[in-house]
């Protein structure tokens, strides 16, 4: 299993998928603002939180993959 976090630009918010429930719970205990997704192991953050999120992930040695939404 990889420790990669997946970030997808959904326009208004960024969708973040966590590789495990343990890492998700660690994130939920952080000071970062988020909203829970209806999908397990996933949260949404505002784009202005991205730098703080990257710092949080780097402190935990987590790899980040970012994807841009394709607008047709």
C-alpha positions as CSV (number, residue, x, y, z in Angstrom):
1,X,0.0,0.0,0.0
2,X,1.3,3.5,-0.8
3,X,1.0,6.5,1.5
4,X,0.0,8.7,-1.4
5,X,-2.7,11.3,-1.0
6,X,-4.8,12.2,-4.1
7,X,-5.9,15.8,-4.6
8,X,-8.4,16.6,-7.3
9,X,-9.3,20.2,-8.2
10,X,-13.1,20.1,-8.2
11,X,-13.4,23.9,-9.0
12,X,-14.7,25.4,-5.8
13,X,-13.0,23.0,-3.5
14,X,-10.2,20.4,-3.6
15,X,-11.1,16.8,-3.0
16,X,-8.6,14.8,-1.0
17,X,-8.5,11.0,-0.9
18,X,-6.5,9.3,2.0
19,X,-4.8,5.9,1.6
20,X,-6.0,4.7,5.0
21,X,-8.4,5.5,7.8
22,X,-5.5,6.0,10.2
23,X,-4.1,8.8,8.1
24,X,-7.6,10.3,7.6
25,X,-8.2,10.3,11.4
26,X,-4.8,12.0,11.9
27,X,-5.8,14.7,9.5
28,X,-9.2,15.2,11.2
29,X,-7.3,15.9,14.4
30,X,-5.3,18.7,12.7
31,X,-6.2,22.4,12.8
32,X,-7.0,22.5,9.1
33,X,-10.5,23.4,8.0
34,X,-12.3,20.8,5.9
35,X,-15.7,19.3,5.1
36,X,-16.4,15.6,5.1
37,X,-17.3,13.9,1.9
38,X,-20.0,11.3,1.5
39,X,-17.2,9.0,0.4
40,X,-15.2,7.2,3.0
41,X,-11.5,8.2,3.3
42,X,-12.2,11.5,1.6
43,X,-12.5,15.2,2.6
44,X,-12.8,18.5,0.8
45,X,-10.7,21.6,1.5
46,X,-10.7,25.1,0.1
47,X,-7.9,26.0,-2.2
48,X,-6.5,28.5,0.3
49,X,-5.8,25.6,2.6
50,X,-3.6,23.8,0.1
51,X,-0.2,25.1,1.3
52,X,-1.1,24.2,4.9
53,X,-2.2,20.8,3.8
54,X,1.0,20.2,1.9
55,X,3.0,21.1,5.0
56,X,0.9,18.7,7.1
57,X,1.5,15.9,4.5
58,X,5.2,16.6,4.3
59,X,5.6,16.4,8.1
60,X,4.2,12.8,7.8
61,X,6.3,11.9,4.8
62,X,3.2,11.4,2.6
63,X,3.4,11.7,-1.1
64,X,0.9,13.9,-2.9
65,X,-0.6,13.4,-6.4
66,X,-2.6,16.3,-7.8
67,X,-5.1,16.1,-10.6
68,X,-6.9,19.0,-12.4
69,X,-10.5,18.6,-13.4
70,X,-11.0,18.5,-17.2
71,X,-13.6,21.0,-18.3
72,X,-15.3,20.1,-21.6
